Every structure is written in structure tokens, then in C-alpha cells.
Amino acid sequence: MGRGGGDRPPIEESSHVAWGEAPAPEVAPAAAPASKAPREPALEASIDELPEGAAPDQAWAYEVASADVLDLVARLGRLADRGDAADRAVAALRERMKAVAARVEGRARPRVLYVLWPDPLIVPGRASLVSELIALAGGDSVTADGGQGYPRYSLEAALARNPEVIILASHSPEPSALIRATKWERFTQVPAVATGRLHTIDGDLTHRYGPRIVDGLEGLARLIHPEAFDRAETR
């Protein structure tokens, strides 16, 4: 952990990662984001071009930006003969995103470590939706310059970036996220832990590519910039 916060951290590619030395288990399906691969032009056919009988959600796998997700919501509305309603819904979502941008504009951008899955440690990397949402929420993801999509990451490298906010994704209503949070509390030398900025968020709002990503954006913004929201809104 002797490297400075500005050094580019290595990506952990071995099977020994995160908390222990045991071989890494398979990522639980609930934690895996819809997109695990970079977009490829040949696979970016629009939903209107899907073969007859194909499920619309087959188009989700390569939509990795918020604009793509909102565009797909609008296209699904047109497919369902509800184009006007879908367009109104998307417009409302865009307005909410603008409202978040207005709240965080001009504020210092804290370094954020987002933990999609703790063991093995999986984080948002380049061209991932979660990295984009963190940026839109007024933070700088410390792993956004890592591997493409959602790479495995070395715990040491992640902590060496000195995150000022740590956000742990929760994948169930059970208190497992709070149990996992206690594992991070021992790293008292990390700014986020030292200042009590260790948080959890519902992963379904940030990893599932649908209209609720705007709920996830608002949640991230409240955790990253609580000072930008009313007291009642941050509870």
C-alpha cells in the first residue's frame, strides 16, 4: 500500500483476490451486471432489428451508457405501442438527471470506491454504467481507469487510491451488506473509513439497466454529496 493515490493500480487477474487466499468463487448471478463485455459494432443491432421471437432483453447486454438505456426505454415503448408515454417518461428521467447535475455542479469531486462484489473484489472500470453514474453524481471513481467493464481488482490497489467515499452494493434485503461493511471498517487509514463515509446502496438501482438507474444516480449523489441535498432527502 505504499503507492501514492495517483499511481495506476494493477488489475488483479489471478484467482487469489480480495479477502483471502482461497481460489475465487464464481460471481453470484445477482451481482453480475447485465454487461460484462465491451460493446462490439456487430452486436449493436437496434431492438427493432431483433429476429422475430427474440426477447427484447437480448438487446440489453451491450447497452452500457445511461443514454443508451434511456433510448432503449423509449424504443421499448414504441414496440409496445406506447411511444408517447415512453417518451414522456424518458423526458422526466432526463429532467431528474439534470436536477442532480445542477446540485453537484461546482462541488469538489471526492474519490469514490464502488464495490460491486466483495469477494472476489469486482469494481466498475472503463466504459461501465456505474462509473458513468458516479461521475454524473459528482464523484471520481478510483477504478474508472482500470479494466474494461467490471474487472476483478486487487484490494490493496483499491485502498491505495485513498478513496474518500466507499459504496458497497447490496444485492438482497438481508443485512449481509452491513456484515460486509464491518470488514472494511478495519482499514482506518483509508480516508473514507476514517471519516465515516462507508455506505451501502441497492445494487438493483445501479446495475440493472432500466429506468431505475436514475433512482440509483440520485442515491449515489446523496451519498457522495449529502451537503447538496435537504436533510429530509438524505435520510
TAFENZI-V887148 format. One line per field, one symbol per residue. burial: # if it has 9 or more other C-alpha atoms within 8 Angstrom, else .. A space follows every 50 residues. Layout:
BEGIN
burial: ???
END
This chain:
BEGIN
burial: ........#.#....###.....#......#..###.##....#..#..# .....#..########.###.########..##..##..#..#..##..# #..#.....###################################.##### #####.###############.....#..##........#####..#### ###.#####.################..#....#.
END
